Amino acid sequence: MKRILSTASFAVALAIGAAPAASAQTVMVGGEAMYRTKDIVDNAVKSADHTTLVAAVKAADLVETLKGAGPYTVFAPVNDAFENLPDGTVATLLKPENKASLAKVLTYHVVPGKYDAAALEKMIRKGNGRAILKTASGGTLTASMNGARNIVVTDESGGTSRISTYNVYQSNGVIHVLDRVLLPKM
């Protein structure tokens, strides 16, 4: 399964990760340079850490959406995050008959608007330790701090994911890399 998903790398993505908040320098993610002048899709396809996510975005027909003007904040799980889901989950979601469920899971990782780490931290402080984020799928995510600069994101079922790489700026938004897949209530 891993080999199939790795070869399915397509020009798309809810993927990527890392850069200082205000840096104009090129950011390296998954061994490749990510450019602020390119959109989420054009950068994501290059990240070796996000091949599963890229394949899923393609299967869910979300390429054009993620190439859109946005802005979007994307919480992008790495390949290992998908591998840690229960056996068969990814294979089941990638089946054509489960396209709507796959799209819901993926758009659950997308928040309309551009929220870099500084904006998230400000929202968390203003919300007395919690920021509620409305996702593109209609669900909610809760961001909170776990340490001085460690934002964790909690899904509707209480599952948590740590942001491992912050502020990968794109022409149509920003991406934060996650260590786990967030799951909406289905």
C-alpha positions in Angstrom: 0.0 0.0 0.0 2.8 2.4 0.9 4.5 1.8 -2.4 1.2 2.5 -4.3 0.6 5.7 -2.5 4.2 6.8 -2.9 3.9 6.4 -6.7 0.7 8.3 -6.7 2.4 11.7 -6.0 0.3 14.2 -7.9 0.6 17.9 -8.2 -1.5 18.9 -5.3 -1.6 19.2 -1.7 -2.5 19.9 1.8 1.1 19.4 2.6 4.3 20.8 3.6 6.1 22.2 6.6 8.6 24.6 8.3 10.0 28.1 8.2 10.6 31.0 10.5 7.4 33.1 10.7 8.7 36.2 8.9 11.4 34.6 6.7 11.4 35.4 3.0 13.9 32.6 2.5 13.1 29.4 0.7 11.8 26.7 3.0 12.9 23.1 2.7 10.1 20.5 3.2 10.4 16.8 2.5 13.8 17.5 1.0 12.6 20.1 -1.5 12.4 23.8 -1.7 9.0 25.4 -1.1 8.4 28.8 -2.7 6.1 31.5 -1.4 5.3 32.5 -4.9 3.7 29.1 -5.7 0.4 27.8 -4.5 -0.3 24.9 -2.2 -0.6 22.4 -5.0 2.5 23.4 -6.9 4.6 23.2 -3.8 3.1 20.1 -2.2 3.8 17.8 -5.0 7.5 18.2 -4.3 7.4 17.2 -0.7 8.5 13.6 -0.1 6.9 13.7 3.4 3.4 14.3 1.9 2.9 11.7 -0.9 0.0 10.1 0.9 -1.7 13.4 1.4 -1.1 14.4 -2.2 -2.5 11.1 -3.5 -5.6 11.6 -1.3 -6.2 15.1 -2.5 -6.0 13.9 -6.1 -8.5 11.1 -5.3 -10.9 13.5 -3.7 -10.7 15.9 -6.7 -9.5 18.8 -4.5 -6.7 19.9 -6.7 -8.5 22.9 -8.2 -9.8 23.9 -4.8 -6.3 24.0 -3.3 -5.0 25.9 -6.3 -7.7 28.5 -5.8 -7.1 32.1 -4.5 -7.8 31.2 -0.9 -6.4 32.1 1.4 -6.3 28.8 3.2 -4.6 27.5 6.4 -3.8 23.9 5.8 -2.9 21.5 8.6 -1.0 18.9 6.6 -0.3 15.4 8.1 2.9 13.7 7.0 3.0 10.2 5.5 3.7 8.6 8.9 0.5 10.2 10.3 -1.6 8.3 7.7 0.3 5.0 8.4 -0.7 5.4 12.1 -4.4 5.2 11.3 -6.1 1.9 11.9 -5.2 -0.8 9.2 -7.2 -0.4 6.1 -8.4 3.2 6.7 -6.4 4.9 4.0 -7.2 2.1 1.4 -10.9 2.3 2.2 -11.0 6.1 2.0 -9.2 6.0 -1.4 -11.9 3.8 -3.0 -14.0 5.7 -5.5 -17.2 4.9 -3.6 -15.8 6.7 -0.5 -14.8 9.9 -2.3 -17.2 12.1 -0.2 -15.9 10.7 3.0 -12.3 11.3 1.9 -13.1 14.8 0.8 -14.6 15.5 4.3 -11.5 14.2 6.1 -9.2 16.3 3.8 -11.3 19.5 4.0 -11.4 19.1 7.8 -7.7 19.9 7.7 -8.4 23.2 5.8 -9.4 26.4 7.5 -10.5 29.4 5.4 -8.2 32.3 6.0 -4.5 32.7 6.6 -3.5 31.9 10.2 0.3 31.6 10.8 1.7 30.7 14.2 1.6 34.2 15.5 -2.1 34.6 14.5 -3.0 31.2 16.1 -1.1 32.1 19.3 -3.0 35.4 19.5 -6.3 33.7 19.0 -5.4 31.1 21.7 -4.5 33.9 24.2 -7.7 35.8 23.3 -9.8 32.6 23.8 -8.3 32.0 27.3 -6.1 29.1 26.1 -8.2 27.8 23.2 -9.0 28.9 19.7 -11.9 27.3 17.9 -11.3 27.1 14.1 -14.1 26.4 11.6 -13.0 24.1 8.9 -13.9 24.0 5.2 -15.8 20.8 5.9 -18.0 22.6 8.4 -16.4 21.0 11.5 -14.3 22.5 14.2 -10.8 22.2 15.4 -9.4 23.5 18.7 -5.9 24.9 18.9 -4.2 25.3 22.2 -0.7 25.8 23.6 1.4 23.1 25.1 4.5 25.0 26.1 6.0 28.3 24.9 5.8 27.5 21.2 4.1 24.2 20.8 0.6 24.4 19.3 -1.5 21.3 19.4 -4.7 20.9 17.4 -7.6 18.8 18.7 -10.3 17.2 16.5 -14.0 16.9 17.4 -13.4 13.4 18.9 -10.6 14.5 21.2 -7.7 13.3 19.0 -4.7 15.6 19.2 -2.0 16.4 16.7 1.1 18.5 17.3 2.3 21.0 14.7 5.8 19.8 13.9 6.6 22.5 11.3 5.1 26.0 11.3 4.5 28.7 8.7 5.2 27.3 5.3 3.9 30.3 3.4 2.2 29.8 0.0 0.8 32.3 -2.6 -2.7 31.2 -1.4 -2.2 30.7 2.3 0.0 29.0 4.9 0.6 25.4 5.8 1.4 23.8 9.2 2.7 20.2 9.2 1.0 17.8 11.6 2.2 14.6 13.1 -1.3 13.0 13.2 -4.4 12.9 11.0 -7.4 14.8 12.4 -10.7 13.1 12.0 -14.1 14.8 11.8 -17.3 13.3 13.2 -18.7 11.4 10.2 
